[in-house]
Amino acid sequence: MGAARAFFDLPYELKDQARAPYPGYPYGYLGPGAEALARSKGVESPPDLKESFNGGPLSAPEGLTDEEALNFCYAPTIWPRDPQGFRGDWEAYYSAVTDLAARIMRVFAVALDLDEAYFEPFIANPISALRALNYPELTAPPPEGQLRAGAHTDYGSLTILLPQPGSRGLEILTPEGAWREVPPSTAPSSSISAISWPAGQTTAGSPRCTASSTSPDQGGLDRRQSLAFFHQPDWFAAIETLPSCLAEGETPKYEPVLSGPYLMGKFRKTVV
């Protein structure tokens, strides 16, 4: 978190040296106004009030020739020159959280009455992305309809979020359809994880979230930072309804999708 904060503290001109080379390029620096997450769900909205640095897999699998995969999920990360040590810290965290995600997926498998290793064939070469997010301090609540991160559903198998201790504004949509704020943590570090996989007739455990600014008197306008790791199955992994979540003779509500093309389609909808 410290290296990310040092990066976002740099003048814009220095951060912009690591910018994504064109709209829709997945990795590198995205400045303010570059993304509107609500559009991934087909909702028109103003750009989100944030900036981010984004990185993908540390290497591509040997023998991979799919051009879409190589040009999207395995595109090179545009690294900043400063702060020193940024890339090393980033890659160390990416490796550690990739290992953590694989272990969590084993726990999820057991909880879903599947073999502990059920998900392993899907995540041999995950196309996960790590995002450092900076929500600058606001001097007043934003205009109606504009949020720090618009309401959305995460696209991958698992999200692990490391928020800035004490930060406010993260909300989830409850099953009853109401937005509820996630209580801020005062611990030095904490993580929130959720699985997203077709299960039965609904999508399992996939919260929509918005980092809003609805509590100006309680820190809702303060600067907020987080590291978000989006664990995504292999590019060619076929994602379909989990067998343990279907009753005998029940037909899945959702058609299978390929992990990589699905992710690419969702991401491109958010580009402003």
N, C-alpha and C positions, 0 to 999 in steps of 0.2 A: 504494500500500500504506500510506503514511503517513497519508493522510486516513482510510482505513478503520480503522486502529489507533486514531487519535484518537477516532473515533466509538465504537468498542467500549470505550474507556477511560472513557467518560462514565458517570455513575450510571445505574442501570437506569431510573429515573423519566424521565430525559431521552431515553434511547433509545426508551423505550416510547411517547413522543409521536409517533413515526413508525411505530408498529406497523401491520401489516395490519389493516383494519377488521373482518374476520371470518375464521374458519377457512376456508382454501381460496382466499383472495385472494392473488394471486401476488407482489405487490410491496410493499416497505416492510420494516420490521423484524419478524423472527420471533425471539422469545425462546427461552430454553432449554425443551426438552420439547415443541416445536411440530411436530416432524417425525420420521418414522421411515422412512428411505430403503428399507430392506429390504422394506417393505410394497409397494413398486412392483413387486416380483417375487412377490408373494403370500406372503411370509414374515412371520409375526407376530413382532414384536420390540419391546423397550422403546424409548422415544423416544431419539433420538440426543443425544449430549452436546455440543451446540454451539448457537450463536446465529448469525444471519445477517442481512445487509441485501441486498435484492434489487431489481433494476431491469430494466425491459424496454425495448422499442424506443423511440427518442427521438421518433418521430412515427408516425402511422398513414397508410397510403397514401390518396391522394385517391379519393373515391368508394366506399370500403369501407363496406358496409352490413350485413355479417354480424354479428348481435348477439352470438353466442358469441365471435367473434374480438375484437370491440370490448370486451366485458366481461371477457375473460380476457387474451389476449396483449397487447392494446393498452390495458388498464386503466391509469389514471394511477399513476405511482410516488409513494409517500408519502414526501416528502423530509424529512429532519431539519432542525431549525433550526441545530444545531451539529454539527460544527465549521464555522466560516466557510470558504467555498470548496469545501465537500464536493461540492455538486452540479456545479460547474464541472469539478472534477477527475474526477468520475465520468463525466460525459458525454464529456469529452475521451478518456478511456481506452476507453470503450465504442465511440466512433467509430474509434479507431485499431485496436482489436482486431477490429472488424467488417471493416475493410479487410484486415487480416492474414489473417483467415479466408477471405475471398474468394480471396486469392492462394494460400493453401494448398490450397484446393479445386481450383484449376487444376493444381497439382502432382499432387494425387491423381488427377485425371482422366488425365493423361499416364501415371502409374504403372499405371493400370488399363486401359491400351490404349484409351482413349477420346479423343475430340477435346478439346483443352485447354479449350474453352468449354462442354463438355458440361453441367456443373452450373449454369451461369449462369442458365438459365430457371427453375431451382428456387429461386434465392436472390436474386431481384430485390428482394424486400421481406422479408428474413428476420425471423422472430419470436424472435430470440435473447434470452437472459437473461444478465445479469451478476450474480454472487453474491459478496459479501464474506463470508467464513466465519471465525468465531472459535471455536476450541476451547479453553475455559478450562483453566488448570492444574488437574490433579487431585492430590489428596493421597494417593490409593491407587488401585490398579487397580479399574475398575468391576465391578459384579456380572456374573456369567456371562451372556453373551448380549447385553450392552449395549455398544455401541461409540460412538465419536465420530461416525462416519458409517457406517451399516449397508451391507452388501454390496449393490451395485446395478449396473445397466447404464445408462449415460447414454442419453438419449432422442433426441438430435439428430444432426446430420450430423458435428459436429466439436466437440471440447472442448479448450479452451486453458486451462491451469492455471498460475498464477503463485504458487508457494509461498513461504512465508517461508524465507529462506536458513538451512540447517542444521536445519530441522525434520524430525522423524521421524514414522513411523506410517502413511504412505500405503502401501498394499499393492495388488497386482494379482493376479488369478487367472490362473495360467499355463494353457496348453493341456492340461497334464497334470493339472489340477485342484488344484494346490497354491498356497497364498497366498505371495507373495514381496514383501518390502519393496522399495519404490523407494528407491535410495540417496539420502540427503539431499544437496542441493546447497549448496556454500559460496559460490557466486557471488552477487553483489548481486541479480541477477534471473535467472530461468530459466523456461522454459515447457515443458510436456508436452502434446502433441497426439495425438489418436486419431480416426480416422474411424469412423463407425457408419452403415452402409448395407447393405441386403441384397445379398449377393454369393454367387451360387451357392446352396449348400444351407445356408450358415451366415450369421451376421451378421458383417460384416467389421470387424476391428480394434476391437471395442468392449470395452474392459477393464472388469471389475467392480473396484471399489476400496473399501477400507475404511480410514478413518483410525483406527487402533486404538491401544491403550495397552499393548502387550505387552512393551515394553522399558523398564521403570521405571528401571533403572540406566544407561540410555543416552539419556535424554531423552524416553522414550515418554510420560511424564506431563506434560511441559512444555506451556505454552501454545503453541498453533499457529495460524497464520493463513494464509489464501490467498485469491486472487481467481480465481474459476472462471467462464469465459465459455463458455456453451453455445450454439453456433451452430446455429440451427434453420431449415430451409427455410421458404419462404412458407406461409402458413396453408393454402392450397388445393393445395399441391404434392403430387402423387401419388408416393409413394415405393414403388418396386418394384425387383425384382432387376435389377442392372446387366447389360446385354446382353453385355458382354465376359466376364462370369463364368459364362455358361451355355454348355455344349457344344451342338453342333448337335442339335436334337431334345430337349434336356433341358427338363423342366418345372420352373418355380420352386417351391421349397418353401413360400415365404411369399406370401400374398395382398397386393396393394397396399394401402397405408393412406394417408389424408390426414394431412399433417404436423401441422396444428393440432389437430384432434380427438384424434389419437393422443397428442400431448404433454399435452393437457388431461386425458385419462383417466389417464395415468401419474402426473401431478402430484397429482391428487386422491386417489389411493390412499395417498400418503405423509402426508397430513394427520392429525395426532393429535387 
